[in-house]
Amino acid sequence: MEVDYTRAPAEDYATARIEFRTPSGNKAMVEASTSWCFVGAGLRLTFEVLGPEYMLAINTLRGEGEIFFSRAVQGAAGEDLVEKQNAEQGLMPYLADEAHAYGYIAENRYFTECFLAGETPFCTLEYGARITELLMAAYLSAERGATVSLPCPELETFVPAVARGAWRG
């Protein structure tokens, strides 16, 4: 089934830069991007932290191992040896414990412990609303072609062009 993107617009790439001050007054910047066009096995989560004298990089598809299948491997098509394998040949990552690698176990444990102790977890409804505010500000900034400063009262009623069906790239 073909998708007609002129009638059903969709985003294929997004990038945003957020500048802010830390509680101690230092200027910080976050750059984030996403794309549907990455094709690969597993869930690709990457991030980098850069500072004046340090750097940290994490890619959830690196570290545990990779498997390579040559063209000479014999077997029926679709006889996949790796979960979520998206090809019959080539280099593919494998994760021995996907739930652990992606943080699901720690996340579930954390929320369960907070619930049992009657404590408020780090990620609250207000936290989710703040993230949504940042995303909507990024959409508004893209439509305006200019920086959006927060707080921005206009975001209360703002609907991104792609959600209105008005975005045509």
Buried (B, 14 or more C-beta within 10 A) or exposed (E): EEEEEEEEBEEEEBEBEBEEEEEEEEEEEEEEEEEEEEEEBBEBEEEEEEEEEEEEEEEBBEEEEEEEBEEEEEEEEEEBEBEBBEEBEEEBBBBEEBEEBBEEEEEEEBEEEBEEEEEEEEEEEEEEEEEEBBBBBBBBBBBEEEEBEEEBEEBEEBEBBBEEEEBEE
